[in-house]
Amino acid sequence: MKRRKLTLTVALLLAVLLSLQLAGCAAFAPSVQAADLMENITPHRGASTPVQQADAAAAADFALRLFRAGNESDKNSLISPLSVLTALAMTANGAEGETLAQMEQTLGMDKNRLNRFVRSYLDTLPGDNSLKLANSVWFKDDSRFTVKQNFLQTNADYYGADLYKAPFDKGTLKEINGWVETKTDGRIPEILNQIPEDAVMYLANALAFDGKWESPYEHSDVSAGDFTLENGETRQAEYMKSTEEFYLENETAVGFLKPYKGGKYAFVGLLPKEGLSLKDYVGSLTGAELQSLLESASPESVEVSLLKFKLEYSAELSEVMQAMGMNLAFDPVKADFSGLGSSADGNLAISRILHKTFISVEEEGTKAAAATVVEMTEGCSIPAEITRHVNLDRPFVYLLIDTEANLPFLIGTVLDPEA
């Protein structure tokens, strides 16, 4: 797996960005209320450059820091660090001064490096539709609010963002939700439940993944079994049995890697070792440790019991991002987004970061989706004869990764299959 190191780290983060290029595969036609500004913006892609290993590592580190900070220890969780990173990186293109410095510190790269990383990663992605990513910027059609052309141009150049000007009424609410639903293949039908009067911009990212297993499960591979909660209670669940070829183990966990068709992406299941709670395991996990674990995948036989499950998750990440060090961006008085634009009605600041995710793991493969919206308002070898066993029959961590970059684009936990 070491030969896939760079690609895997990058893929996890840039999976979200892939949907930028593939966004056109799923048509979205905004209503007559939203003015499509792409007629006035010509994206400039420039020469393709390879993804830097240091950037991929920084993206993986952000993924794990976000996962730790946002993980809810009392329920199943699922976060797309790639989606969150992309939406906030677009937003950072409008930040200045100390506000920008805090955002760069939290995201792990300065904005120019983030822009180049995303663009480079997009250029490395294959042309299939297994992973799709899309970005858009929506801003209020109001004479009192002015958006800087350079901000729009940068997000079109590096993120492939669609640009829309709209009245921010009930029709716009329907349009933004419709855009997210389309770009997530219908798996996230709604991200916004209202548009506040002081909202002036939304920066949106959407991700859709549809991966077929390299070796699909047969009906005979599925059987019932117990799932043991951390308090000792049991739940009836369905398990898919298989023998996989890559085993993972370090001091704190054991796991496996199950590839999707083509080998570009894979499912990773990580089971904390006996005596270590899921909360403590997640709290100790770092980006460097995760990459090291993935890179050391051992090509040996491992018998797997993979839980068959489906879950949806939603979170408002403002408090999480502030806890990670990004405080000024939310301060209605001190936030500096002068690079984005200006409003005659007050200072611009982030008010909410809305995040929704979906995953379904079944016999044929995995379907997943994620969406992130940033709301701006005014005022990601042991001997072969030994057969390993990893049974995900108690709380565990799982990831969807890009095997070439060892970078996760979705990270989740399962504490209770019935929750």
PyMOL commands that set and color helices and strands:
alter all, ss='L'
color gray80, all
select helices_A, chain A and resi 2-25+37-39+53-70+81-92+97-107+111-124+149-159+170-183+219-221+278-284+287-295+318-323+328-330
alter helices_A, ss='H'
color red, helices_A
select strands_A, chain A and resi 35-36+77-79+131-140+145-147+162-166+199-212+222-228+234-244+246-249+253-259+265-272+302-307+309-316+341-343+349-361+365-377+388-391+396-402+407-414
alter strands_A, ss='S'
color yellow, strands_A
deselect
rebuild
show_as cartoon
